[in-house]
């Protein structure tokens, strides 16, 4: 129950903030790029923290790190609600992101530790459905709250929810899980990883400027150095052999990275399009955007249960194929496209992502040993966050090219529409490549059984 509540909390916040961005931008007079950083700062902080914090949870206790993550996230929500400028809001969102990383890197690992393999797909499907419930209610409730009470009410609403998660964790979540207890924490690798990922992600948002290219290059060199370092030490923060020696793990994570890169900025771009280009109010915009996550919430538990019987790569690949179709559909939007057509495209996206997500997580968590559950959960969550960052980076780059670093007004509608159409085309091509990675990962069910036998000492 605690992990389920936390799974609802963070996506609800993200979806609600996306709808409120025009109001936030109006109050602080933000340009299009600064507005994107309100969403991006959270994602960047979470992406940097996920792998090290997942490793820390394996060593010090998943319940402990999870609970402190909820506390940090709640404090970040309070700071966001009290923000008085663009800078203070972005700093508060960074705090939220670090708290979110502590939850993301442990919640899935706790579920995987508690439930046996034959029930894992069903449980992970329910957990993913809760994520999509948060995504579904975020635009709707966020739109209503922003219109009636102002955008700060979204952040205040997360405070009692965070307190409830802490209370349930203390009351109901018994025991602790730390199969890597006693191993040494890799401080050097953590610092190198964080700096390299920051340079890569931040540099990407600065493109096509020369400084952006330099930072991306530094980030890539840093990540290469990180891989070399991790292969040479006894207790790495990220066991790179999980990628080099485990095809299911490697390709499932690549598929997740591609899928999130191709879908995460859709809500951000459509929120701007519906409010600026179509003139819809914030509440109506939320009702339109709810279509995708609502379908995801219905489909994902069924997909998770199906992946306990059918190879996850088959279910997930079908889902990615539907996502490609939805993105191509949305790439043909115009300034006069009927709202019903937009909703139909979002339904396609929702069905595709619902079929992809929980089977893919089931494949990742089912192909590693129990001592690696925290790092595996942190890695897949990192793929999600890095994918979201790339997705937002592509959107911000195209906004900079087609709209410019100015405050969005009706005068920029043509540039906004052009940037959105190009973005959806790029996303569709990315997702098509992700289908190939998903299909190539190989079988998981037989591998899962072997891992369970090995963990229990019963392998023949």
Secondary structure, DSSP 8 states (H G I E B T S, - for coil): -HHHHHHHHHHHHHHHHHHHHHHHHHHHT--HHHHHHHHHHHHHHHHHHHHHHHHHHHHH-HHHHHHHHHHHHHHHHHHHHT--SHHHHHHHHHHHHHHHHHHHHHHHHHHHHHS-HHHHHHHHHHHHHHHHHHHHHHHHHHHHHHHHH-THHHHHHHHHHHHHHHHHHHHH--S---TTTT----HHHHHHHHHHHHHHHHHHHHTTSHHHHHHHHHHHHHHHHHHHHHHHSSS-SS-THHHHS-HHHHHHHHHHHHHHHHHTTHHHHHHHIIIIIS---HHHHHHHHHHHHHHHHHHHHHHHHHTTTS-HHHHHHHHHHHHHHHHHHHTT--TT--HHHHHHHHHHHHHHHHHHHHHHHHHHHHTS-GGGHHHHHHHHHHHHHHHHHHHHHHHHHHHHHHT-SS---GGGHHHHHHHHHHHHHHHHHHHHHHHHHHHTT---HHHHHHHHHHHHT---
